[in-house]
């Protein structure tokens, strides 16, 4: 079957309405800002509370020996624990952020075969727009979310849904448009998955940050930010800790107070 794809005018209209297929780059925080944010972790707060309490007790013991012996070894141990915990976590997060942006920059250089104005063109993945018709073969990375117009594929989408076996994808035909959030649906192609077998022609239906991959990356980016244990994120990122956190922290703080006073 011969595909003409979008015309220049249709590409322009689609771009004006939906923008292009580029993914937003993650805002890279400095190491020091990440390190400061690490102190919002509830466990670090517990250690800081213990450090402050133990320091006050030791100072009191120095001025009034009858209260007991000042043990500065515990203070040094707490300082070391806090420094190692926050330093290692901040360094790891900072490196992950840089690596993520580097990988995303490389991914944006992928070239895809697109039908436009009746001809097959090779375009940068970021130049795709909604409605583009793309040719796919074994070894290709699926460049956007969409549906198959013709042909069938087997794809590896383990990075998106953890599915270990290759998933079979077939043409939509006269079937109703599927739910775009159903990663196991046989009619949906998802950006970031890889074609392992077959040939097909797909129509791009969702691009950029609105793809399943884009939403997942944004959600993970929010999860990594150490703003506060009560931070608000998109619903898939929320955990029961966000709701039970204050109660758990209260119990931990009271436990630490008891341990240092006895």
C-alpha atoms as a printed R data frame, in Angstrom:
    type eleno elety resid chain resno       x       y      z
1   ATOM     1    CA   UNK     A     1   0.000   0.000  0.000
2   ATOM     2    CA   UNK     A     2   1.310   3.438 -0.952
3   ATOM     3    CA   UNK     A     3   1.279   6.077  1.780
4   ATOM     4    CA   UNK     A     4   1.492   9.795  1.115
5   ATOM     5    CA   UNK     A     5   1.727  10.979  4.713
6   ATOM     6    CA   UNK     A     6   1.186  14.588  5.733
7   ATOM     7    CA   UNK     A     7   1.667  17.567  3.473
8   ATOM     8    CA   UNK     A     8   3.792  20.541  4.521
9   ATOM     9    CA   UNK     A     9   0.655  22.463  5.412
10  ATOM    10    CA   UNK     A    10  -0.674  19.603  7.535
11  ATOM    11    CA   UNK     A    11   2.671  19.258  9.288
12  ATOM    12    CA   UNK     A    12   2.631  22.960 10.133
13  ATOM    13    CA   UNK     A    13  -0.942  22.807 11.462
14  ATOM    14    CA   UNK     A    14  -0.147  19.737 13.554
15  ATOM    15    CA   UNK     A    15   2.973  21.399 14.944
16  ATOM    16    CA   UNK     A    16   1.032  24.526 15.885
17  ATOM    17    CA   UNK     A    17  -1.596  22.421 17.665
18  ATOM    18    CA   UNK     A    18   0.533  19.732 19.319
19  ATOM    19    CA   UNK     A    19   4.159  20.941 19.018
20  ATOM    20    CA   UNK     A    20   6.838  18.379 18.085
21  ATOM    21    CA   UNK     A    21   8.117  15.080 19.456
22  ATOM    22    CA   UNK     A    22  10.945  16.440 21.617
23  ATOM    23    CA   UNK     A    23  11.063  15.337 25.247
24  ATOM    24    CA   UNK     A    24  11.649  17.967 27.897
25  ATOM    25    CA   UNK     A    25  15.148  17.759 29.316
26  ATOM    26    CA   UNK     A    26  15.476  17.279 33.035
27  ATOM    27    CA   UNK     A    27  16.532  20.421 34.871
28  ATOM    28    CA   UNK     A    28  19.946  19.542 36.263
29  ATOM    29    CA   UNK     A    29  20.371  20.705 39.842
30  ATOM    30    CA   UNK     A    30  23.766  21.577 41.221
31  ATOM    31    CA   UNK     A    31  25.407  19.148 43.615
32  ATOM    32    CA   UNK     A    32  25.073  21.619 46.484
33  ATOM    33    CA   UNK     A    33  21.358  22.193 45.971
34  ATOM    34    CA   UNK     A    34  20.792  18.429 45.938
35  ATOM    35    CA   UNK     A    35  22.912  18.064 49.083
36  ATOM    36    CA   UNK     A    36  20.868  20.713 50.888
37  ATOM    37    CA   UNK     A    37  17.671  19.042 49.757
38  ATOM    38    CA   UNK     A    38  18.907  15.717 51.149
39  ATOM    39    CA   UNK     A    39  18.511  17.112 54.667
40  ATOM    40    CA   UNK     A    40  14.726  17.097 54.165
41  ATOM    41    CA   UNK     A    41  14.819  13.310 54.392
42  ATOM    42    CA   UNK     A    42  12.960  12.237 57.580
43  ATOM    43    CA   UNK     A    43  15.716   9.820 58.611
44  ATOM    44    CA   UNK     A    44  18.332  12.563 58.332
45  ATOM    45    CA   UNK     A    45  16.147  14.789 60.479
46  ATOM    46    CA   UNK     A    46  16.050  12.057 63.101
47  ATOM    47    CA   UNK     A    47  19.850  11.832 63.065
48  ATOM    48    CA   UNK     A    48  20.151  15.635 63.298
49  ATOM    49    CA   UNK     A    49  17.786  15.632 66.240
50  ATOM    50    CA   UNK     A    50  19.876  12.947 67.932
51  ATOM    51    CA   UNK     A    51  23.072  14.857 67.176
52  ATOM    52    CA   UNK     A    52  21.683  18.090 68.644
53  ATOM    53    CA   UNK     A    53  20.391  16.351 71.751
54  ATOM    54    CA   UNK     A    54  23.636  14.465 72.354
55  ATOM    55    CA   UNK     A    55  25.698  17.637 71.856
56  ATOM    56    CA   UNK     A    56  23.594  19.526 74.406
57  ATOM    57    CA   UNK     A    57  23.933  16.655 76.906
58  ATOM    58    CA   UNK     A    58  27.707  16.509 76.427
59  ATOM    59    CA   UNK     A    59  28.102  20.255 76.916
60  ATOM    60    CA   UNK     A    60  26.015  20.063 80.082
61  ATOM    61    CA   UNK     A    61  28.211  17.202 81.342
62  ATOM    62    CA   UNK     A    62  31.364  19.245 80.690
63  ATOM    63    CA   UNK     A    63  30.119  22.105 82.869
64  ATOM    64    CA   UNK     A    64  28.571  19.808 85.454
65  ATOM    65    CA   UNK     A    65  30.522  16.512 85.742
66  ATOM    66    CA   UNK     A    66  27.959  15.175 88.225
67  ATOM    67    CA   UNK     A    67  25.604  14.690 85.289
68  ATOM    68    CA   UNK     A    68  27.924  12.085 83.798
69  ATOM    69    CA   UNK     A    69  30.783  11.670 81.349
70  ATOM    70    CA   UNK     A    70  30.702  13.568 78.046
71  ATOM    71    CA   UNK     A    71  30.907  11.023 75.245
72  ATOM    72    CA   UNK     A    72  31.991  12.828 72.068
73  ATOM    73    CA   UNK     A    73  32.567   9.583 70.174
74  ATOM    74    CA   UNK     A    74  28.811   9.231 69.641
75  ATOM    75    CA   UNK     A    75  28.647  12.822 68.386
76  ATOM    76    CA   UNK     A    76  31.430  12.208 65.881
77  ATOM    77    CA   UNK     A    77  29.740   8.971 64.787
78  ATOM    78    CA   UNK     A    78  26.455  10.775 64.156
79  ATOM    79    CA   UNK     A    79  28.210  13.516 62.191
80  ATOM    80    CA   UNK     A    80  29.965  10.890 60.065
81  ATOM    81    CA   UNK     A    81  26.708   9.009 59.483
82  ATOM    82    CA   UNK     A    82  24.895  12.165 58.399
83  ATOM    83    CA   UNK     A    83  27.759  13.311 56.157
84  ATOM    84    CA   UNK     A    84  28.093   9.921 54.453
85  ATOM    85    CA   UNK     A    85  24.355   9.419 54.014
86  ATOM    86    CA   UNK     A    86  23.626  12.853 52.545
87  ATOM    87    CA   UNK     A    87  26.893  13.061 50.567
88  ATOM    88    CA   UNK     A    88  26.563   9.670 48.885
89  ATOM    89    CA   UNK     A    89  22.874  10.178 48.118
90  ATOM    90    CA   UNK     A    90  23.448  13.666 46.682
91  ATOM    91    CA   UNK     A    91  26.399  12.540 44.571
92  ATOM    92    CA   UNK     A    92  24.457   9.588 43.190
93  ATOM    93    CA   UNK     A    93  21.436  11.743 42.328
94  ATOM    94    CA   UNK     A    94  23.612  14.410 40.695
95  ATOM    95    CA   UNK     A    95  25.390  11.815 38.534
96  ATOM    96    CA   UNK     A    96  22.075  10.194 37.580
97  ATOM    97    CA   UNK     A    97  20.720  13.546 36.453
98  ATOM    98    CA   UNK     A    98  23.708  14.207 34.215
99  ATOM    99    CA   UNK     A    99  23.601  10.700 32.760
100 ATOM   100    CA   UNK     A   100  19.864  10.996 32.110
101 ATOM   101    CA   UNK     A   101  20.281  14.217 30.126
102 ATOM   102    CA   UNK     A   102  23.216  12.726 28.227
103 ATOM   103    CA   UNK     A   103  21.187   9.654 27.236
104 ATOM   104    CA   UNK     A   104  18.225  11.815 26.270
105 ATOM   105    CA   UNK     A   105  20.458  13.970 24.087
106 ATOM   106    CA   UNK     A   106  21.703  10.849 22.293
107 ATOM   107    CA   UNK     A   107  18.153   9.549 21.905
108 ATOM   108    CA   UNK     A   108  17.097  12.803 20.254
109 ATOM   109    CA   UNK     A   109  19.542  12.081 17.409
110 ATOM   110    CA   UNK     A   110  17.673   8.959 16.285
111 ATOM   111    CA   UNK     A   111  16.613   9.080 12.626
112 ATOM   112    CA   UNK     A   112  13.217   7.711 11.552
113 ATOM   113    CA   UNK     A   113  11.660   7.048  8.149
114 ATOM   114    CA   UNK     A   114   8.539   9.152  7.633
115 ATOM   115    CA   UNK     A   115   6.100   9.497  4.737
116 ATOM   116    CA   UNK     A   116   5.470  13.115  3.799
117 ATOM   117    CA   UNK     A   117   4.150  14.588  0.578
118 ATOM   118    CA   UNK     A   118   4.085  11.125 -0.970
119 ATOM   119    CA   UNK     A   119   7.773  10.407 -0.364
120 ATOM   120    CA   UNK     A   120   9.747   8.551  2.300
121 ATOM   121    CA   UNK     A   121  12.013  10.925  4.229
122 ATOM   122    CA   UNK     A   122  14.562  10.409  6.970
123 ATOM   123    CA   UNK     A   123  13.874  12.830  9.817
124 ATOM   124    CA   UNK     A   124  15.168  13.421 13.298
125 ATOM   125    CA   UNK     A   125  12.895  11.829 15.891
126 ATOM   126    CA   UNK     A   126  12.150  15.236 17.456
127 ATOM   127    CA   UNK     A   127  10.677  16.489 14.156
128 ATOM   128    CA   UNK     A   128   7.727  14.099 14.221
129 ATOM   129    CA   UNK     A   129   4.256  15.539 14.648
130 ATOM   130    CA   UNK     A   130   0.868  14.015 15.397
131 ATOM   131    CA   UNK     A   131  -0.485  12.332 12.267
132 ATOM   132    CA   UNK     A   132   2.885  11.409 10.770
133 ATOM   133    CA   UNK     A   133   3.101   8.013  9.076
134 ATOM   134    CA   UNK     A   134   6.268   6.134 10.026
135 ATOM   135    CA   UNK     A   135   7.888   3.024  8.589
136 ATOM   136    CA   UNK     A   136   9.130   0.488 11.138
137 ATOM   137    CA   UNK     A   137  11.382  -2.540 10.793
138 ATOM   138    CA   UNK     A   138  13.216  -4.946 13.095
139 ATOM   139    CA   UNK     A   139  15.839  -3.101 15.132
140 ATOM   140    CA   UNK     A   140  14.009   0.237 15.075
141 ATOM   141    CA   UNK     A   141  13.052   2.083 18.207
142 ATOM   142    CA   UNK     A   142   9.421   3.153 18.175
143 ATOM   143    CA   UNK     A   143   9.676   6.965 18.006
144 ATOM   144    CA   UNK     A   144   6.279   7.948 19.445
145 ATOM   145    CA   UNK     A   145   3.028   6.456 20.705
146 ATOM   146    CA   UNK     A   146   0.714   5.342 17.940
147 ATOM   147    CA   UNK     A   147  -1.170   2.612 16.128
148 ATOM   148    CA   UNK     A   148  -0.309   0.263 13.262
149 ATOM   149    CA   UNK     A   149  -1.924   1.050  9.928
150 ATOM   150    CA   UNK     A   150  -0.511  -1.954  8.122
151 ATOM   151    CA   UNK     A   151   1.632  -4.969  9.045
152 ATOM   152    CA   UNK     A   152   2.417  -6.516 12.405
153 ATOM   153    CA   UNK     A   153   5.316  -6.451 14.826
154 ATOM   154    CA   UNK     A   154   6.836  -8.022 17.848
155 ATOM   155    CA   UNK     A   155   8.237  -5.437 20.229
156 ATOM   156    CA   UNK     A   156  10.248  -5.404 23.418
157 ATOM   157    CA   UNK     A   157   8.638  -2.984 25.848
158 ATOM   158    CA   UNK     A   158  10.179  -4.276 29.068
159 ATOM   159    CA   UNK     A   159  11.487  -0.823 29.953
160 ATOM   160    CA   UNK     A   160   7.915   0.480 30.041
161 ATOM   161    CA   UNK     A   161   5.889  -2.273 31.691
162 ATOM   162    CA   UNK     A   162   8.405  -4.911 32.769
163 ATOM   163    CA   UNK     A   163   7.059  -7.449 30.292
164 ATOM   164    CA   UNK     A   164   9.876  -9.936 29.660
165 ATOM   165    CA   UNK     A   165   8.414 -11.562 26.541
166 ATOM   166    CA   UNK     A   166   8.113  -9.741 23.226
167 ATOM   167    CA   UNK     A   167   4.630  -8.328 22.696
168 ATOM   168    CA   UNK     A   168   2.712  -8.865 19.462
169 ATOM   169    CA   UNK     A   169   1.322  -5.705 17.870
170 ATOM   170    CA   UNK     A   170  -1.239  -5.738 15.072
171 ATOM   171    CA   UNK     A   171  -3.077  -3.213 12.920
172 ATOM   172    CA   UNK     A   172  -6.005  -1.399 14.524
173 ATOM   173    CA   UNK     A   173  -8.273  -1.894 11.519
174 ATOM   174    CA   UNK     A   174 -11.919  -1.260 12.375
175 ATOM   175    CA   UNK     A   175 -11.430  -1.852 16.077
176 ATOM   176    CA   UNK     A   176 -12.216   1.004 18.496
177 ATOM   177    CA   UNK     A   177  -9.346   3.216 19.546
178 ATOM   178    CA   UNK     A   178  -7.699   1.616 22.608
179 ATOM   179    CA   UNK     A   179  -6.900   3.200 25.951
180 ATOM   180    CA   UNK     A   180  -3.503   4.830 25.563
181 ATOM   181    CA   UNK     A   181  -2.549   3.917 29.156
182 ATOM   182    CA   UNK     A   182  -2.912   0.174 28.570
183 ATOM   183    CA   UNK     A   183   0.692  -0.857 27.919
184 ATOM   184    CA   UNK     A   184  -0.310  -4.465 27.254
185 ATOM   185    CA   UNK     A   185  -2.817  -3.622 24.515
186 ATOM   186    CA   UNK     A   186  -1.934  -5.303 21.197
187 ATOM   187    CA   UNK     A   187  -3.044  -2.283 19.166
188 ATOM   188    CA   UNK     A   188  -0.812   0.296 20.871
189 ATOM   189    CA   UNK     A   189   2.789   1.132 20.009
190 ATOM   190    CA   UNK     A   190   4.731   2.930 22.716
191 ATOM   191    CA   UNK     A   191   7.709   5.212 22.390
192 ATOM   192    CA   UNK     A   192  10.929   3.719 23.736
193 ATOM   193    CA   UNK     A   193  10.071   0.110 22.926
194 ATOM   194    CA   UNK     A   194  12.066  -1.750 20.255
195 ATOM   195    CA   UNK     A   195  10.922  -3.698 17.221
196 ATOM   196    CA   UNK     A   196  12.339  -7.228 17.408
197 ATOM   197    CA   UNK     A   197  10.486  -8.775 14.484
198 ATOM   198    CA   UNK     A   198   8.311  -7.776 11.533
199 ATOM   199    CA   UNK     A   199   7.581  -4.705  9.445
200 ATOM   200    CA   UNK     A   200   4.780  -2.193  9.770
201 ATOM   201    CA   UNK     A   201   3.597   1.308  9.081
202 ATOM   202    CA   UNK     A   202   2.422   3.288 12.097
203 ATOM   203    CA   UNK     A   203   0.473   6.482 12.580
204 ATOM   204    CA   UNK     A   204   1.723   8.798 15.299
205 ATOM   205    CA   UNK     A   205  -1.050   9.646 17.767
206 ATOM   206    CA   UNK     A   206   0.855  11.014 20.777
207 ATOM   207    CA   UNK     A   207   4.194  12.817 20.888
208 ATOM   208    CA   UNK     A   208   6.780  14.272 23.248
209 ATOM   209    CA   UNK     A   209   6.040  14.571 26.939
210 ATOM   210    CA   UNK     A   210   2.498  13.247 26.430
211 ATOM   211    CA   UNK     A   211   3.746   9.808 25.388
212 ATOM   212    CA   UNK     A   212   3.841   7.029 27.971
213 ATOM   213    CA   UNK     A   213   7.641   7.356 28.087
214 ATOM   214    CA   UNK     A   214   7.448  11.132 28.530
215 ATOM   215    CA   UNK     A   215   4.908  10.888 31.352
216 ATOM   216    CA   UNK     A   216   6.967   8.196 33.071
217 ATOM   217    CA   UNK     A   217  10.152  10.258 32.886
218 ATOM   218    CA   UNK     A   218   8.456  13.332 34.279
219 ATOM   219    CA   UNK     A   219   6.949  11.293 37.096
220 ATOM   220    CA   UNK     A   220  10.311   9.744 37.965
221 ATOM   221    CA   UNK     A   221  11.950  13.165 37.856
222 ATOM   222    CA   UNK     A   222   9.488  14.469 40.441
223 ATOM   223    CA   UNK     A   223   9.997  11.418 42.616
224 ATOM   224    CA   UNK     A   224  13.746  12.048 42.723
225 ATOM   225    CA   UNK     A   225  13.412  15.631 43.953
226 ATOM   226    CA   UNK     A   226  14.117  15.881 47.662
227 ATOM   227    CA   UNK     A   227  11.917  18.901 48.292
228 ATOM   228    CA   UNK     A   228   9.925  17.421 51.164
229 ATOM   229    CA   UNK     A   229   8.477  14.135 52.333
230 ATOM   230    CA   UNK     A   230   5.083  15.789 51.914
231 ATOM   231    CA   UNK     A   231   5.803  16.902 48.362
232 ATOM   232    CA   UNK     A   232   2.983  16.738 45.854
233 ATOM   233    CA   UNK     A   233   3.540  14.775 42.685
234 ATOM   234    CA   UNK     A   234   1.459  13.236 39.938
235 ATOM   235    CA   UNK     A   235  -0.757  10.462 41.304
236 ATOM   236    CA   UNK     A   236   1.335   7.500 39.998
237 ATOM   237    CA   UNK     A   237   4.256   8.787 42.104
238 ATOM   238    CA   UNK     A   238   2.365   8.920 45.361
239 ATOM   239    CA   UNK     A   239   3.034   6.299 47.992
240 ATOM   240    CA   UNK     A   240   1.417   5.445 51.292
241 ATOM   241    CA   UNK     A   241   4.451   7.024 52.973
242 ATOM   242    CA   UNK     A   242   3.179  10.448 51.892
243 ATOM   243    CA   UNK     A   243   0.097   9.912 54.038
244 ATOM   244    CA   UNK     A   244   1.566   7.969 56.961
245 ATOM   245    CA   UNK     A   245   4.817   9.962 57.060
246 ATOM   246    CA   UNK     A   246   3.974  12.464 59.870
247 ATOM   247    CA   UNK     A   247   2.819   9.697 62.229
248 ATOM   248    CA   UNK     A   248   5.873   7.543 61.497
249 ATOM   249    CA   UNK     A   249   8.204  10.500 62.038
250 ATOM   250    CA   UNK     A   250   6.536  11.299 65.385
251 ATOM   251    CA   UNK     A   251   7.043   7.721 66.590
252 ATOM   252    CA   UNK     A   252  10.717   7.778 65.487
253 ATOM   253    CA   UNK     A   253  11.403  11.110 67.159
254 ATOM   254    CA   UNK     A   254   9.846   9.960 70.454
255 ATOM   255    CA   UNK     A   255  11.850   6.726 70.279
256 ATOM   256    CA   UNK     A   256  15.104   8.624 69.715
257 ATOM   257    CA   UNK     A   257  14.308  10.979 72.603
258 ATOM   258    CA   UNK     A   258  13.698   8.025 74.898
259 ATOM   259    CA   UNK     A   259  16.956   6.333 73.867
260 ATOM   260    CA   UNK     A   260  19.062   9.417 74.503
261 ATOM   261    CA   UNK     A   261  17.457  10.207 77.854
262 ATOM   262    CA   UNK     A   262  17.753   6.737 79.374
